[in-house]
Amino acid sequence: MRNDPASIAAAVLARVGGPANVTSVAHCMTRLRLGVADPAAVDGEGLRGLPGVLGVVADGESSLQVVLGPGVVVEVTAAVQIQVDEVAEVDAVTATAATTATSGAATAQTRVGESTAAAKPQVGDQPVGDQPASGQPVSDLPVDAAGRELKEQLRQRNATPFKTALRRVAAVFVPLIPALIGCGILAGINGLLVNAGWLPGLTPALAAVASAFMALIAVFVGYNTAKEFGGTPVLGGAVAAVVVYPGVAKVTAFGVQLAPGQGGVLGALAAALLATRVEKWCRGRVPGALDVLLTPTVTVLVSGLVTLYGLMYAAGVVASAIGTAANWLLATTGALAGLVLGGLFLPLVMLGLHQALIPIHATLIEQQGYTVLLPLLAMAGAGQVGAALAVYVRLRHDVSLRTTIRSALPAGLLGVGEPLIYGVSLPLGRPFVTACAGGAAGGAFIGFFAMLGDKVGATAIGPSGWALFPLLAGNRSPGMTAAVYGGGLLTGYAVGFAATYFFGLPRGSRAAASA
């Protein structure tokens, strides 16, 4: 199979039951996210074996995540969408013709509705993945079989209303990540130019380009929130725009004069959620002839006033508390906090709870210009790399497993950890625990320097590992910030390797893995 996007898309669709089985298409930084009508039609083993596919992640009902890596995923998603739409158009025409030619109009119209709904992409759908545990080809490797079983168990545990809500909130912020990354890198370059005194005529323009998105991020959050939760996106954006409008400085709520941006992304999220509820309420009660006039007006008016006189103030209190808590946590218990966050992040991912951190990251970036939590959490990936290297060294005769590690290691170094997690450490069991120990050590290293006053943060979310270096920021020089982060990575590698080499693979592990 050629590795161009159209060929990869065709191969992926062939292994998920065809384009007609796809109900939604979306992507994040590294993963193609597909909703499927019939999970039993998905060939998980076939997907994993495709060139260019780094892994398949299980999490949720009737959907799957295909890990493709940064950059590639955007092109493949576009190609998948085109192929799904083409099939949908053919099905719609066929169903319409059948409706016209027969007297069974109701039956034919049902098929049209089902076909159209299955083909129409819903980017806001829950971005989670799965493949069935049964009815799939079983790999000759017991390690892979164990990985599939573990992923199925995790999928079932993650199918709860609370975790579904977290995934939907996360889906609001995931589409913003490319802009956060681009603007974050430009902000870093501009900072270097300003500190060096170079190109003084260009730096103001760079600052404007890098800062404009963050100044209006509340509008984008509102737009995506309404889109995700079934409202009109532009109405969600219009209500969220109230949060950043300069004129709110003239408004007083609870005896306090409001400030533009107060409440930040949390206020925008709450405002758009409210707007969606108000809009749906109006749609069900306003006569059709007046709907186009009254529903948008009432939605913006009611939601806007509640945002001004309630949500902005409340969200501002919460956002300030988040920033204060993060600063206090690292300043007073930095090493311990880093140890806990770095060590427990992967279990949080397994439980689906890591998505609750995304609004926190966005709030910190909006408030302080960077999130101090992401570099700590990124150490979990370093522990995985160290553990995988130890497995590679110890299990010298397990050719298949060593091949998996060699193919997944470059992605792991760049922060794409799923192939190492699901293909190596998690199925083996104990290496997953020792990898978490490596992440804890790396987090403790960075947290220790935070206690000394050297904070390390990231201006965007999404990248990890070596890919996070261009997005690093802090309260010291860029060199010092990079050195602390690099030291954390090396610590995570070393402790993950040592812990796995000496404690993660007992003498009988090779026989158990190969039996």
Buried (B, 14 or more C-beta within 10 A) or exposed (E): EEEEBBBBBBBBBBBBBBBBBBBBBBBBBBBBBBBBBBBEBBBBBBBBEBEBBBBBBBBBBBBBBBBBBBEBBBBBBBBBBBBBBEBBEBBBEBBBEBBEEEEEEEEBBEBBEBBBEBBEBBBBBBBBBBBBBEEBEEBEBBBBEBBBEBBBEBBBEBBEEEBBEBBBBBBBBBBBBBBBBBBBBBBBBBBEBBEEEEEEEEBEEBBEBBBEBBEBBBBBBBBBBBBBBEBBBBBBBBBBBBBBBEEBEEBEBEEEEBEBBBBBBBBBBBBBBBBBBBBBBBBEEBEEEEEEEBBBEBBBEBBBEBBBBBBBBBBBEBBBEBBEEBBEBBBEBBBBBBBBBBBBBBBBBBBBBBBBBBBBBBBBBBBBBBBBBBBBBBBBBBBBBBBBBBBBBBBEEBEBBBEBBEEBBEBBBBBBBBBBBBBBBBBBEBBBBBBBBBBBBBBBBBBBBBBEEBBBBBBBBBBBBBBBBBBBBBBBEBEBBBBBBEBBBBBBBBBBBBBBBEBBBEEEBBEEBBE
